[in-house]
Amino acid sequence: MRLTRPLLLFSLTLSSIFSLEPQFSKAQNIPQPLGFEEYDPVSTLKVEEHPVRKAKFPFIDVHNHQYQMPTQDLKYLVTQMDSLNMGIMVNLSGRGWSQEWSEGTATLKGSLENIAKNQSKRLAVFTNLQFKGFGDKDWTEKAVKQLEEDVKMGAKGLKIYKSLGFSGIKDDKGNRVAVSDPRLGPVWKKCGELKIPVLIHTADVPSFWDPMDRYNERWLELKTHPNRRRGPNDPVPFDSLIAEQHAIFRNNPKTTFINAHMGWYPNNLKKLDSLMTVFPNMYVEIGAVIAELGRQPRAAKKFFDKWQDKVLFGKDSWIPSEYSTYFRVLETEDEYFPYHKKYHAFWRMYGMGLSDEVLKKLYYKNALTIIPGLDKSLFPK
């Protein structure tokens, strides 16, 4: 029987579908491309490896946080420090996170008493500012007086959290408090008079202000930690925040500042080099930026050699296993080894191979020079 044209077309369509069924099944079994988050290849590169679990020389960690220090088991903490060859830890959170003046004082006093009873030589504490009531007529006078009392109590310096400059710190009128707010001027001046350093953290990684697109190398960090993402004016541009910080360096030449995280310029060492020249009262510490140094070992080594008297060791988060990455970048000439957090750095590290002279300054000599009252007998000459 001869098929009409409509029936013929329907028959051909059915036969085509059934003839393609194996191909559809086969296509469904083809592996799909991995996403960036899942891709984590094991390197086939064969090179010498020299993992470093313990620093070559005793070191001072100038950027650490211990929030339970008034009641903490400090003997156990020092045991952990010994496993890394850490001579002294500086706890920057002396007053904790509370903005209540009396509560902050109690926290600082409790920490210092615990240290005095158990580990007087191995631990040091910085104090903090209490911003409650900022803008009140007597706030500045109260803060300066409290700073003096804290130093008499045993605080070795002042730590400024990154909340200053962000929207978290407001004055009595609800306005953002700039890092360079003139009402803070007497505090910086008093630190100079007391000869204590100010370790200051301003802003965040510049990429956090950039669009979260395929060009942003911090894309994975912003996806896994969305609270770190900022709009172009949240609360102000990155460059504006940094300019506020630099203003206090410029206006207080007799005060020593330790710029946390290398001032967020570890990925632009030419810029940082110029800032080191402009601000002779500015030191830098390497907390949380070793990944930037480890991907440019030759340039970083030149920077450390040039500014060997102005760079200090810091880590920030207290995760003992992560210190090995720092030691390996600083001490060895190893090639192409991983960082300990992919969302911070998907690239590989290379060792700088710093000289013993530079290592000693980075690890302890520079800190002993600018932080008063640390026990020098814990370290080699």
For each residue, the residues with C-beta under 8 A, 3 or more apart:
1:
2:
3: 7 8 11
4: 7 8
5: 8 9
6: 9 10
7: 3 4 10 11
8: 3 4 5 11 12
9: 5 6 12 13
10: 6 7 13 14
11: 3 7 8 14 15
12: 8 9 15 16
13: 9 10 16 17
14: 10 11 17 18
15: 11 12 18 19
16: 12 13 19 20
17: 13 14 20 21
18: 14 15 21
19: 15 16
20: 16 17 23 24
21: 17 18 24 25
22: 25 26
23: 20 26 27
24: 20 21 27 28
25: 21 22 28 29
26: 22 23 29 30
27: 23 24 30
28: 24 25
29: 25 26
30: 26 27
31:
32:
33:
34: 38 39
35: 38 39
36: 39 219 220 346
37: 220 223
38: 34 35
39: 34 35 36
40: 342
41:
42:
43: 336 348
44:
45: 335 336
46:
47: 334 335 336
48: 334
49: 334 337
50: 328 332 334 351
51: 324 328
52: 55 56 324 327 328 331 332
53: 83 84 324 327
54: 83 84 85 327
55: 52 58 59 84 85 86 323 327 331 363
56: 52 85 327 331 356 359 363
57: 85 356 359 360 363 364 379 380
58: 55 85 86 87 363 364 378 379 380
59: 55 84 85 86 87 313 362 363 364
60: 86 87 88 89 90 312 313 363 364 367 368 371 374
61: 64 86 88 89 90 313 314 315
62: 90 199 258 285 312 313 314 367 371
63: 90 92 199 260 285 287 314 315 316
64: 61 89 90 91 92 314 315 316 318
65: 91 92 93 316 317 318
66: 69 72 77 89 91 93 111 318
67: 93 96 97
68: 71 72
69: 66 72 74 91 93 107 110 111 114 115 123 125
70: 106 107 109 110 111 113 114
71: 68 110 114
72: 66 68 69 77 114
73: 76 77
74: 69 77 78 114 115 118 119 123
75: 78 79 118 119
76: 73 79 80
77: 66 72 73 74 80 81 89 119 123
78: 74 75 81 82 119 122 123
79: 75 76 82 83
80: 76 77 83 84 320
81: 77 78 84 86 87 89 122
82: 78 79 85 86
83: 53 54 79 80 320
84: 53 54 55 59 80 81 320 323
85: 54 55 56 57 58 59 82
86: 55 58 59 60 61 81 82 89
87: 58 59 60 81 122 364 378 379
88: 60 61 121 122 123 124 364 367 374 375 378
89: 60 61 64 66 77 81 86 122 123 124
90: 60 61 62 63 64 123 124 125 126 156 157 367 371
91: 64 65 66 69 94 111 123 124 125 126
92: 63 64 65 126 128 159 199
93: 65 66 67 69 96 97 128 159
94: 91 107 108 111 125 126 127 128 150 155 159
95: 98 104 105 107 108 127 128 130
96: 67 93 103 104 107 128
97: 67 93
98: 95 103 104 107 130
99: 104 130 131 132
100: 103 104 130 132
101: 104 105 130 132 142 146
102: 105 106
103: 96 98 100 106 107
104: 95 96 98 99 100 101 107 108 128 130
105: 95 101 102 108 109 146 150
106: 70 102 103 109 110
107: 69 70 94 95 96 98 103 104 110 111
108: 94 95 104 105 111 112 125 127 150 153 155
109: 70 105 106 112 113 153
110: 69 70 71 106 107 113 114
111: 66 69 70 91 94 107 108 114 115 125
112: 108 109 115 116 125 153 154 155
113: 70 109 110 116 117
114: 69 70 71 72 74 110 111 117 118
115: 69 74 111 112 118 119 120 123 125 154
116: 112 113 120 154
117: 113 114 120
118: 74 75 114 115
119: 74 75 77 78 115 122 123
120: 115 116 117 123
121: 88 375 378
122: 78 81 87 88 89 119 378
123: 69 74 77 78 88 89 90 91 115 119 120
124: 88 89 90 91 156 371 373 374
125: 69 90 91 94 108 111 112 115 154 155 156
126: 90 91 92 94 155 156 157 158 159 199
127: 94 95 108 147 150 151 155 157 158 159
128: 92 93 94 95 96 104 158 159 160 161
129: 143 147 158 160 164 187
130: 95 98 99 100 101 104 143 146
131: 99 134 163 164 169 177
132: 99 100 101
133: 136 139 142 172
134: 131 139 169 170 171 172 177 183
135: 139 171 172 173 183
136: 133 139 172
137:
138: 141 142
139: 133 134 135 136 142 143 183
140: 143 144 183 184 186 187
141: 138 144 145 186
142: 101 133 138 139 145 146
143: 129 130 139 140 146 147 186 187
144: 140 141 147 148 186 187 190
145: 141 142 148 149
146: 101 105 130 142 143 149 150
147: 127 129 143 144 150 151 158 187 190 191 194
148: 144 145 151 152 190 194
149: 145 146 152 153
150: 94 105 108 127 146 147 153 155
151: 127 147 148 154 155 194 196
152: 148 149
153: 108 109 112 149 150
154: 112 115 116 125 151
155: 94 108 112 125 126 127 150 151 158 196
156: 90 124 125 126 196 371 372 373 374
157: 90 126 127 191 196 197 198 199 258 371
158: 126 127 128 129 147 155 187 191 196 197 198 199
159: 92 93 94 126 127 128 198 199 200 201
160: 128 129 164 198 199 200 201 202
161: 128 164 201
162: 165 166 201 202 203 204
163: 131 166 168 169
164: 129 131 160 161 169 177 179 202
165: 162 169 176 177 178 179 202 203 235 241 244 245
166: 162 163 169 176 235
167: 170 176 234 235
168: 163
169: 131 134 163 164 165 166 176 177
170: 134 167 173 174 175 176 177
171: 134 135 174 175 177 181
172: 133 134 135 136
173: 135 170
174: 170 171
175: 170 171
176: 165 166 167 169 170 235 236
177: 131 134 164 165 169 170 171 181 184
178: 165 181 244
179: 164 165 184 200 202 241 244 245 247 248
180: 184 244 245 247 248 251
181: 171 177 178 184
182: 185
183: 134 135 139 140
184: 140 177 179 180 181 187 188 248
185: 182 188 189 251 252
186: 140 141 143 144 189 190
187: 129 140 143 144 147 158 184 190 191
188: 184 185 191 192 198 248 251 252 255
189: 185 186 192 193 252 254 255
190: 144 147 148 186 187 193 194
191: 147 157 158 187 188 194 196 197 198 255 256
192: 188 189 195 252 254 255 256
193: 189 190
194: 147 148 151 190 191
195: 192 372
196: 151 155 156 157 158 191 256 371 372
197: 157 158 191 256 257 258 283 370 371
198: 157 158 159 160 188 191 255 256 257 258
199: 62 63 92 126 157 158 159 160 257 258 260 285
200: 159 160 179 245 257 258 259 260
201: 159 160 161 162 260 261
202: 160 162 164 165 179 241 242 244 245 260 263 264
203: 162 165 206 238 241 242 245 264
204: 162 208 228 230 238 264
205: 208 218 228 264
206: 203 209 210 238 264
207: 210 216 217 218 222
208: 204 205 218 222 228 229 230 238
209: 206 230 231 232 234 237 238
210: 206 207 215 216 218
211: 215 216
212: 216 219 222 223 229
213: 216 219
214: 219
215: 210 211
216: 207 210 211 212 213 219 222
217: 207 346
218: 205 207 208 210 221 222
219: 36 212 213 214 216 222 223
220: 36 37 223 224 342 343 346
221: 218 224 225 228 343 344
222: 207 208 212 216 218 219 225 226 228 229
223: 37 212 219 220 226
224: 220 221 343
225: 221 222 228 343
226: 222 223 229
227:
228: 204 205 208 221 222 225
229: 208 212 222 226
230: 204 208 209 234
231: 209 234
232: 209 237
233: 236 237
234: 167 209 230 231
235: 165 166 167 176
236: 176 233 240 241
237: 209 232 233 240 241
238: 203 204 206 208 209 241 242 264
239: 242 243
240: 236 237 243 244
241: 165 179 202 203 236 237 238 244 245
242: 202 203 238 239 245 246 263 264
243: 239 240 246 247
244: 165 178 179 180 202 240 241 247 248
245: 165 179 180 200 202 203 241 242 248 249 259 263
246: 242 243 249 250 275 279
247: 179 180 243 244 250 251
248: 179 180 184 188 244 245 251 252 257
249: 245 246 252 257 279 281 282
250: 246 247 253 278 279
251: 180 185 188 247 248
252: 185 188 189 192 248 249 255 257 281
253: 250 280 281
254: 189 192 281
255: 188 189 191 192 198 252 281
256: 191 192 196 197 198 281 283 370
257: 197 198 199 200 248 249 252 279 281 282 283
258: 62 157 197 198 199 200 282 283 284 285 312 370
259: 200 245 262 263 282 283 284 285
260: 63 199 200 201 202 263 285 287 314 316
261: 201 264 266 285 286 287 288 289 316
262: 259 265 266 272 284 285 286 289 292
263: 202 242 245 259 260 272 275 282 284
264: 202 203 204 205 206 238 242 261
265: 262 268 269 271 272 275
266: 261 262 269 272 286 289 292 293
267: 292
268: 265 271 272
269: 265 266 272 273 296 299 300 303
270: 273 274
271: 265 268 274 275
272: 262 263 265 266 268 269 275 276 284 303
273: 269 270 276 277 303 306 307
274: 270 271 277 278
275: 246 263 265 271 272 278 279 282
276: 272 273 279 282 284 307 310
277: 273 274 280
278: 250 274 275
279: 246 249 250 257 275 276 282
280: 253 277
281: 249 252 253 254 255 256 257
282: 249 257 258 259 263 275 276 279 310
283: 197 256 257 258 259 310 311 312 366 370
284: 258 259 262 263 272 276 307 310 311 312
285: 62 63 199 258 259 260 261 262 311 312 313 314
286: 261 262 266 289 290 293 311 312 313 314 326
287: 63 260 261 314 315 316
288: 261 315 316 317 344
289: 261 262 266 286 292 293
290: 286 293 294 325 326 329 330 339 349
291: 294 295 339 344 345 347 349
292: 262 266 267 289 295 296
293: 266 286 289 290 296 297 300 329 352
294: 290 291 297 300 325 329 339 345 348 349 350 351 352
295: 291 292 345 347 348 349 350
296: 269 292 293 299 300
297: 293 294 300 301 329 333 350 351 352 353
298: 301 302
299: 269 296 302 303
300: 269 293 294 296 297 303 304 352
301: 297 298 304 305 352 353 354
302: 298 299 305 306
303: 269 272 273 299 300 306 307
304: 300 301 307 308 311 352 354 358 362
305: 301 302 308 354 355 358
306: 273 302 303
307: 273 276 284 303 304 310 311
308: 304 305 311 357 358 361 362
309: 361 366
310: 276 282 283 284 307 366
311: 283 284 285 286 304 307 308 361 362 366
312: 60 62 258 283 284 285 286 362 366 367
313: 59 60 61 62 285 286 326 362 363 364 367
314: 61 62 63 64 260 285 286 287
315: 61 63 64 287 288 318 322 323 326
316: 63 64 65 260 261 287 288
317: 65 288 322
318: 64 65 66 315
319: 322
320: 80 83 84 323
321: 324 340
322: 315 317 319 325 326 340 341
323: 55 84 315 320 326 327
324: 51 52 53 321 327 328 340
325: 290 294 322 328 329 339 340 349
326: 286 290 313 315 322 323 329 330
327: 52 53 54 55 56 323 324 330 331
328: 50 51 52 324 325 331 332 334 337 349 351
329: 290 293 294 297 325 326 332 349 350 351 352
330: 290 326 327 351 352 354 359 362
331: 52 55 56 327 328 351 353 354 359
332: 50 52 328 329 351 353
333: 297 350 351 352 353
334: 47 48 49 50 328 337 349 350 351
335: 45 47 350 351
336: 43 45 47 348 349 350
337: 49 328 334 348 349 350
338: 342 348 349
339: 290 291 294 325 342 344 345 347 348 349
340: 321 322 324 325
341: 322 344 345
342: 40 220 338 339 345 346
343: 220 221 224 225
344: 221 288 291 339 341
345: 291 294 295 339 341 342 349
346: 36 217 220 342
347: 291 295 339
348: 43 294 295 336 337 338 339
349: 290 291 294 295 325 328 329 334 336 337 338 339 345
350: 294 295 297 329 333 334 335 336 337
351: 50 294 297 328 329 330 331 332 333 334 335
352: 293 294 297 300 301 304 329 330 333
353: 297 301 331 332 333
354: 301 304 305 330 331 358 359 362
355: 305 358 359
356: 56 57 359 360
357: 308 360 361
358: 304 305 308 354 355 361 362
359: 56 57 330 331 354 355 356 362 363
360: 57 356 357 363 364 365 380
361: 308 309 311 357 358 364 365 366
362: 59 304 308 311 312 313 330 354 358 359 366
363: 55 56 57 58 59 60 313 359 360
364: 57 58 59 60 87 88 313 360 361 367 368 379
365: 360 361 368 369 379
366: 283 309 310 311 312 361 362 369 370
367: 60 62 88 90 312 313 364 370 371 374
368: 60 364 365 371 374 376 379
369: 365 366
370: 197 256 258 283 366 367
371: 60 62 90 124 156 157 196 197 367 368 374
372: 156 195 196
373: 124 156
374: 60 88 124 156 367 368 371
375: 88 121 378
376: 368 379
377:
378: 58 87 88 121 122 375
379: 57 58 87 364 365 368 376
380: 57 58 360
381:
